[in-house]
């Protein structure tokens, strides 16, 4: 809402008759107007990234397009986490069994 108000103010300033009389003032107001429109576009882009569908995956997709190695690292982390969970369940299974020679050997591999 703040950036929308700033854009409105800058537009109103541009239509002010003083801009026609003072070239320096027109130059400053034009720069201000451009900055406010950029800020509004930037804020709108942030909102679109955060609110479109499931914001987290949208942000992740945006980051992975900017940082391609991030996507590889995330996939590697997911694979490692799955491997860890699989091995953890295997260890828990062997810990529940009776502690005989072969079971202890597999448990300490």
VMD Tcl script that draws the C-alpha trace (Angstrom):
set ca {
  {0.00 0.00 0.00}
  {2.88 2.33 0.78}
  {4.45 1.99 -2.66}
  {1.05 2.51 -4.34}
  {0.69 5.77 -2.42}
  {4.19 6.86 -3.43}
  {3.41 6.11 -7.09}
  {0.22 8.18 -6.82}
  {2.09 11.07 -5.21}
  {4.80 11.02 -7.87}
  {2.17 10.97 -10.64}
  {0.39 13.91 -9.03}
  {3.67 15.82 -8.82}
  {4.32 15.22 -12.51}
  {0.99 16.80 -13.39}
  {1.78 19.85 -11.26}
  {2.07 23.08 -13.32}
  {5.35 23.86 -11.54}
  {6.98 21.01 -13.53}
  {6.35 22.96 -16.73}
  {7.87 26.13 -15.31}
  {10.96 24.66 -13.63}
  {13.05 22.15 -15.67}
  {15.12 21.21 -12.59}
  {12.00 20.38 -10.62}
  {10.65 18.33 -13.54}
  {13.91 16.37 -13.67}
  {13.78 15.58 -9.92}
  {10.09 14.62 -10.02}
  {10.67 12.39 -13.07}
  {13.54 10.61 -11.27}
  {11.35 10.23 -8.18}
  {8.48 8.88 -10.29}
  {10.76 6.34 -11.98}
  {12.15 5.21 -8.62}
  {8.68 4.82 -7.13}
  {7.44 2.80 -10.11}
  {10.49 0.50 -9.85}
  {9.93 0.07 -6.12}
  {6.26 -0.76 -6.73}
  {7.18 -3.31 -9.43}
  {9.78 -4.88 -7.14}
  {7.29 -5.12 -4.26}
  {4.67 -6.62 -6.57}
  {7.19 -9.21 -7.79}
  {7.96 -10.17 -4.18}
  {4.24 -10.58 -3.48}
  {3.76 -12.67 -6.64}
  {6.64 -14.97 -5.72}
  {5.36 -15.44 -2.18}
  {1.66 -15.89 -2.93}
  {1.45 -17.84 -6.18}
  {0.22 -21.32 -5.31}
  {2.55 -22.82 -2.76}
  {4.96 -19.99 -2.21}
  {7.79 -22.13 -0.89}
  {8.22 -24.19 -4.06}
  {7.83 -21.08 -6.20}
  {10.61 -19.35 -4.28}
  {12.74 -22.49 -4.47}
  {12.21 -22.67 -8.23}
  {13.14 -19.02 -8.56}
  {16.32 -19.54 -6.55}
  {17.25 -22.65 -8.49}
  {16.98 -20.72 -11.74}
  {19.24 -18.02 -10.33}
  {21.61 -20.47 -8.61}
  {21.64 -23.73 -10.64}
  {23.93 -25.49 -8.16}
  {21.27 -25.01 -5.49}
  {18.93 -27.44 -7.26}
  {21.66 -30.08 -7.40}
  {22.49 -29.58 -3.72}
  {18.82 -29.85 -2.70}
  {18.39 -33.09 -4.66}
  {21.60 -34.50 -3.17}
  {20.39 -33.59 0.32}
  {17.02 -35.25 -0.28}
  {18.73 -38.43 -1.52}
  {21.10 -38.48 1.46}
  {18.19 -37.97 3.85}
  {16.30 -40.88 2.28}
  {19.40 -43.08 2.54}
  {19.86 -42.10 6.18}
  {16.23 -42.92 7.05}
  {16.46 -46.27 5.24}
  {19.66 -47.23 7.09}
  {18.29 -45.95 10.40}
  {15.25 -48.22 10.08}
  {17.55 -51.13 9.24}
  {19.63 -50.47 12.38}
  {16.49 -50.26 14.50}
  {15.29 -53.57 13.04}
  {18.57 -55.29 13.95}
  {18.58 -53.73 17.44}
  {15.13 -55.22 18.11}
  {16.33 -58.74 17.18}
  {18.01 -61.12 19.58}
  {21.70 -60.30 20.03}
  {23.34 -63.28 18.36}
  {26.64 -63.40 16.48}
  {25.34 -62.76 12.93}
  {22.97 -59.99 14.09}
  {25.79 -58.23 15.99}
  {28.05 -58.52 12.95}
  {25.45 -56.88 10.71}
  {24.72 -54.22 13.34}
  {28.38 -53.10 13.43}
  {28.92 -52.95 9.65}
}
mol new
graphics top color blue
foreach p $ca { graphics top sphere $p radius 0.5 }
foreach p [lrange $ca 0 end-1] q [lrange $ca 1 end] { graphics top cylinder $p $q radius 0.2 }
display resetview
